[in-house]
Each structure stands twice: as structure tokens, then as C-alpha cells.
Amino acid sequence: MLDVNNFERIKIALASPEQIRSWSSGEVKKPETINYRTLRPEKEGLFCEKIFGPVKDWECHCGKYKRVRHKGIVCDRCGVEVTTSKVRRERMGHIELAAPVCHIWYLKGIPSRMGLLLDMSPKVLEKVIYFVNYIVIHPGDTPLLKKQLLNEREYREAKERYGETFLAGIGAEAVKVLLEEVELEKMSADLKEEIATTTGQRKGRAIKRLEVVESFRLSGNDPAWMILDVLPVIPPELRPMVQLDGGRFATSDLNDLYRRVINRNNRLKRLLDLGAPDIIVRNEKRMLQEAVDALVDNGRRGRPVTGPGNRPLKSLSDMLKGKQGRFRQNLLGKRVDYSGRSVIVVGPNLQMHQCGLPKEMALELFKPFVMKKLVDQSIASNIKSAKKMVERGREEVWDILDDVIKEHPVLLNRAPTLHRLGIQAFEPVLVEGRALQLHPLVCTAYNADFDGDQMAVHVPLSAEAQTEARLLMLASNNILNPKDGKPVVTPTQDMVIGLYYLTYMGEEDWKQDKTRFFRDPDEAGMAYEMEIIKLHEKIRVKMQIPQIASKDLLKKRCEQEFKEELVETSVGRLIFNDIIPNNLGFFNQVIDKKKLGDLVYECYRLEGNARTAEMLDGIKRLGYQFSTRAGISVGVTDFQTPAAKVEILNEADTAVDAIE
């Protein structure tokens, strides 16, 4: 049996009839599902135990063989192999179709692969496949053209006039003959020649056709396999039928769609055996084609087949495509254990590497760790009693939880995760309430705001996962943006306003007659605290000023040199420079958003991750502190009137007067 866990690559290709039969464990011949009296699957039906395997472990249909000791025996009475019931998740069946049918994906897909291969429009092909028009397969000696469409009357007239000298067909059978005649090597050479010699629309069409031809040629798929002679039936556990409380049954839509195909296929077989009139047979073939279309992709052509309440039935394609399909719902995104989600609120007191985790959520996420520690410390006698203690929220539990979450990072993810910084690691800090607290500086990376956004929390369990989270994913280690290497953690909004206010030196603040002198920054700070000087007042301070520029420090890899100088500045700027590493020099200017970004980048280059994270936390603290010291408003003095304003207005008035 195929080992689904051991593979190197996946190749999606067309399946040949032989391949479909090789997958199958038997032919499904009847549309019945289960016997409503015995509740056992019907023989040769859609849930047949002989084809798909036993419903009960180690028990055949008739009950002759029971228990594991008969493993592998095929019952001579009912034909069921004695094995586990889980084989019903993997064993497939098949339906032998009485007439070939077209796979709707290759007819109605965009672009139509069948249309490009045969150089016919999809609408023309549709008329042939759905029994509206005949198509000339071999014109013989007649004036008819190959692939020419004939209606019923034209076909009869041609038959009377030319007899058996030409061959025309209708339905998927005729298209299959045309596809079998396709010589991929010759067609590829012809199309390459056409591309070289033509221009415009013909060249564009030839390029599209060549793409399809080359795909078929290089992949080894046969174009005739786009027409189905055998239809695979997926395992019954993937289209289950379950009994509800009231005795009624709930079933997968696929069972109804398969049932329609089997009913129409069996009816067509019977009509062919009876030698029914051509018009009746053709109608039944068309109905079989429509039934297979509905099974493969319901609603792709015409009105979808509906179930109770006028609801369109879910076909095989519907199970794969879209947000609720197998790929996006179950393979790309799964619900995982040790995870939770909640609304985010700002955590202004957090450090760069921290996030606020609600106590209730933390207890649930770290439950197994807490229970183990309760047993290890002999607070609980066994796991069962530890579980009860956790569920009751006993006092000891919270102390243990504090210990457990120390040094155990958690991952925070915000959808949509558009780049790698959409999921980062933080050290949890227990908080009251039910909202996650997020550090304001990581909002840019997550594109998060606090208007109701939600975020998911994941707990890395193994020691390796925790180490990776700490070393590679910790927020304080992800200061630069992967797209351009510039800082993504740049202070914004309130922080920028606060720092602008802090470092601002307005003319009105230093128009005093005499500038005060201070021996060092500490003395100036003391004078400010005693309200001798103002925050924005111009002062002169003796300071140790770095002599080597930061770019030279990086180039020469040398130690910074300092020299005592008298600097003209303000107390606000001294406070701001307290949080900046000495090697970066003295920032004696008004701070805005761009300058903050440059400062963060420079600090990262010179001082590394840890010191930059520390500086960013200081910037955040100062920014918030001073953004509350003064209101931000707009005054008349903020607007500068251009000198030419009056002249421009007068010119405009003169022009208006002249027109009037």
C-alpha cells in the first residue's frame, strides 16, 4: 500500500483509465448507500464493504470472521477482507462509464486546454460535447472540412449524399477521437514555425497553444485522458453518512452526486443493451455528461444541482477551492493546541521584549507545565489532583504560574502575516483583564492598531523551539526590516510629539538678556527641578563631547575620544541625551520622526541589538512622559503668509473684472 508519509515531491497530472482502475479496489455498480433496516452498507453500492473495507475492525460483512486472529483473510461468503476499518479512509472504487465523458476543468477552464490543443473555441467544443452539433472527424473525399460543425439536418443530408466516405461524430466520443489523433511533436514544431513567421493576434494565439502543447509533451500526459472512460470514487470515510438523533441520516453532498452519475450510467447501459433509438441514447449520454460535470465542479456550466432548501450541492472542486477548501482551511491553516487569541491593547509600561498575557489565558496555555510543577513540588499528590487545583484557580497555582512563564517566550501573530515580522516572540508578563498587551513600538511591524484588532498567541513547547524563539524571533532582536535593512521599530505619533516638545527651543524661550552657565548636565538638571530655568530655555553647559564621528568609529574600530566643551543647548535636550549611548555624540537639535529613525539605525550599527532596544524603551518612556506636558494646538503664528499673496489676489480680481 502507498505510504503517504514517505515522499520527496508531489506531481499533479492527468490520470489514465488504467491508473484509475489500479487505484480502485472494486467497481461501484449500484447507487444504494446503506440498508435502512439493518444500517449495513449495500453490496456493490457506494459504501460496499467488499470494495472499501469493513465497517467494524476485524469483522467481515456476514459475521463469519471476527477478531484480529483472522487478519488478512478474505471471507468466502461476503468477499470482505478482515482488516481495520480505517482502510475505508484510503480505499477507492471506480465507475465504468457506459460512454466517455469530458472533464469539465479542461473544457471550461480559463484558458480552455482542450480548445487550445484542438484549435477550437470552447463554445464550439461545448456544442459537440453536449450533443447539439456533429463534428467532422475525417472528411474523406467530400468537400467537408475537418472539425467542421454540422447540425442534425446537415449531418443527415451529408450522410445521404456521401454515405460512409466521411466520418463525423457527436459528444465526448468524437472529441476523444480528435484528441487521440493529436501528434504533440509535430504540432510543437508547426507552432514554433508559425510563431517565427506571423505577428499580432495569430502569434499570440500560437504562443498560448504552444505552452499547452509543450506542457503535455514534457509531462508525458496523453491529451485523450481529458476524456474520462472510468470515474474514480473517493473513499467512503471522506464522504460520510451519519445517523442523527431522530433516526434520520446526514450525508455528504458527494454521495448524492455519485448516485446521480451511477443512476444515469446504469440507465444508459440498459438503453444500449436494448438497442434504444439514437435520440434517446444521445439524451441519456448528455445527462450522464451533466451528472459527471456536477460531481467534478457543480455550477461551472449552467445552473448548479441543488439539494434540500435549494442549496447548491458541494462538488469535489468545491471541497478544494476557496477559503473553506481543503488547501486554505486544513493544509495552509490549522487550529493548533497551546494557542489562544484575544483583543490587543497598548502596554506602555512594557519593555521591548515583553507582552502582557491575561492571567486566565496564561493558566490555560501553560496548564500542563503548571500541573507538572505542582506535582514536582509535592503541592499536589498526582496529576489528577493538580488538574483540579488548576481548574479551581487555587492560590498556589498563580505562584507556580509566575515561575513557569519566566524565561518561557510566547509567539504573537497578527493576521494577515504579510512578512516574517508578522509573528514575533515575547516574554509574557501576567496582567489582569482579558486583553493582550502589546508594546507600542512593535505595532509598525505588525501593522497593528488598537481599534479592536485581535492577535493569536502560540506557546513553543520543546527546548529547541523556545531557544529559536528567544534567539531568532524575540522582538528586541528584530529591529531592522527584512525588506531594506532600515529600522522597522521607529517611534511614532505621541512619542514623536513628546520628544519634539522636549527638544524644542523656541525664540521666546531664550530672548532673555543673560544666558545661564552650568558646570555639568547634573547641575542644569537640578536647576530645572528647582524651577530656576525652563525646559526650553537656552543655557550653556560644560560637557564631555565625542571627537570621533560614528562612521569613523565603525571604519577604524577604535575607542571614542572625549573632550570637554561649552555647549549651547536646553535642559530638554540634556534629558533626551541621557538615554542615548555616549558613542553616538551629543544630539543638539529638534527631534522629528526622520531624525529618530536615523538615530535608531546609527545606534544599531554602533551598539548592537540590546543597547538599541534599551534606548528605544527610553525614547518611548520620555516621549509619552513629555507628550502629556503640553497640548498640541495650531496658532496664528504657525501660519506664514507669502509676501506675494496680496499681489496674486489683486491680479486675479483684475482678470475677473476684465472678463465680466
Buried (B, 14 or more C-beta within 10 A) or exposed (E): EEEEEEEEEEEEEBBBBEBBBEBBBBBBBBBBBBEEEEEBBBBBBBBBBBBBBBBEEBBBBBEBBEEEEBEEBEBEEBBBBBBEBEBBEBBBBBBBBBBBBBBBBBBBBEEBBBBBBBEBEBEBBBBBBBBEBBBBBBBEEBEBEEBBBBEEEBBEEBBEEBEEEBEBBBBBBBBBBBBEEBEBEEBBEBBBEBBEEEEEEEBEBBEEBBBBBBEBBEEEBEBBBBBBBBBBBBBBBEBBBEEEEEEEBEBBBBBBBBBBBBBBBBBBBEBBEEEBEEEEBBBBBBBBBBBBBBBBBBBBBEEBBEBEEEEBBBBBBBBEBEEEBEEEBEEEEEEEEBBBBBBBBBBBEBBBBBBBBBBBBBBEBBBBBBBBBBBEEEBBEEEEBBBEBBEEEBEBBBEBBEEBBEEBBBBBBBBEEEEBBBBBBBBBBBBEEEBBBBBBBBBBBBEBEEEEBEBBBBBBEEEEBBEBBBEEBBBBBBBBBEEEEBBBBBBBEBBBBBBBBBBBBEEEBBEEEEEBEBEEBEEBBEBBEEEEBBBBBBBBBBBBBBEBEBEEBEEEEEEBEEEEEEBEBBBBBBBBBEBBBEBBBBBBEBBEBEBBBEBBBBBBBBBEBEBBBBBBBBBBBBBBBBBEEEEEEEEEEEEEEEEEEEEEEEEEEEEEEEEE
